[in-house]
Amino acid sequence: MTTITIKINERTKAGKAFMAMSESFFKGVEGIEIIETDSKKLKKENPYNTEFVEMVLKSAKSKNSTEINPNDVWGSLGLK
């Protein structure tokens, strides 16, 4: 199955003609489905947990932090 996304401005003459043609041509055809979405209603969901983002930003501003040396992790944590 292939999904194709086409952006159509239904306020233009060409957009109205395309929608009318596609609806009449593909209506009732098995295997083709027209899915209408309103781009204004589509919200991009944030994939990140907002609490986690707040925690990371808060800790980045904090002066109480420990810098880790990737070549000597145990030593930089004081565990040697």
C-alpha positions as a printed NumPy array, in Angstrom:
array([[  0.   ,   0.   ,   0.   ],
       [  1.235,   3.484,  -0.844],
       [  0.161,   6.656,   0.944],
       [  0.438,   9.96 ,  -0.885],
       [ -0.094,  13.343,   0.745],
       [ -1.233,  16.214,  -1.448],
       [ -1.753,  19.714,  -0.096],
       [ -4.706,  21.441,  -1.783],
       [ -5.899,  24.979,  -1.229],
       [ -9.656,  24.569,  -1.574],
       [-10.152,  28.332,  -1.829],
       [ -8.513,  28.494,  -5.258],
       [-10.2  ,  27.674,  -8.544],
       [ -7.701,  24.886,  -9.28 ],
       [ -8.069,  23.471,  -5.773],
       [-11.86 ,  23.363,  -6.044],
       [-11.65 ,  21.729,  -9.471],
       [ -9.152,  19.141,  -8.26 ],
       [-11.283,  18.234,  -5.234],
       [-14.433,  17.93 ,  -7.367],
       [-12.636,  15.801,  -9.952],
       [-10.977,  13.507,  -7.4  ],
       [-14.169,  13.039,  -5.375],
       [-16.221,  12.153,  -8.448],
       [-13.515,  10.006, -10.062],
       [-12.508,   7.977,  -6.991],
       [-15.867,   7.766,  -5.19 ],
       [-16.859,   4.14 ,  -4.737],
       [-13.602,   2.823,  -6.216],
       [-12.309,  -0.104,  -4.196],
       [ -8.703,   0.276,  -3.036],
       [ -8.588,   4.082,  -3.07 ],
       [ -9.563,   6.106,  -0.034],
       [ -9.679,   9.889,   0.204],
       [ -8.925,  11.111,   3.715],
       [ -9.608,  14.78 ,   4.355],
       [ -7.75 ,  16.657,   7.046],
       [ -7.726,  20.313,   7.935],
       [ -4.141,  21.489,   8.356],
       [ -5.244,  24.036,  10.967],
       [ -6.647,  21.256,  13.124],
       [ -3.534,  19.116,  12.883],
       [ -1.388,  19.643,  15.932],
       [  2.149,  18.427,  16.063],
       [  2.402,  16.55 ,  19.288],
       [  5.536,  17.096,  21.279],
       [  7.284,  13.718,  21.56 ],
       [  8.953,  14.783,  24.815],
       [  7.479,  14.575,  28.297],
       [  6.981,  18.184,  29.444],
       [  7.955,  17.364,  33.026],
       [ 11.216,  15.825,  31.834],
       [ 11.991,  18.842,  29.624],
       [ 11.36 ,  21.215,  32.541],
       [ 13.625,  19.124,  34.782],
       [ 16.453,  19.127,  32.213],
       [ 16.191,  22.879,  31.593],
       [ 16.11 ,  23.588,  35.333],
       [ 19.159,  21.417,  35.974],
       [ 21.026,  23.058,  33.082],
       [ 20.585,  26.436,  34.785],
       [ 21.617,  25.076,  38.17 ],
       [ 25.128,  25.765,  39.493],
       [ 25.119,  22.476,  41.404],
       [ 26.39 ,  20.069,  38.737],
       [ 29.175,  17.574,  38.207],
       [ 31.19 ,  17.412,  35.014],
       [ 32.033,  13.892,  33.906],
       [ 35.26 ,  13.081,  32.077],
       [ 34.38 ,  10.41 ,  29.504],
       [ 37.922,   9.03 ,  29.642],
       [ 37.793,   8.591,  33.431],
       [ 34.142,   8.239,  34.474],
       [ 34.819,   6.53 ,  37.825],
       [ 37.525,   9.026,  38.767],
       [ 35.424,  12.06 ,  37.878],
       [ 32.654,  10.725,  40.125],
       [ 35.152,  10.197,  42.965],
       [ 34.649,   6.427,  42.94 ],
       [ 38.25 ,   5.33 ,  42.267]])
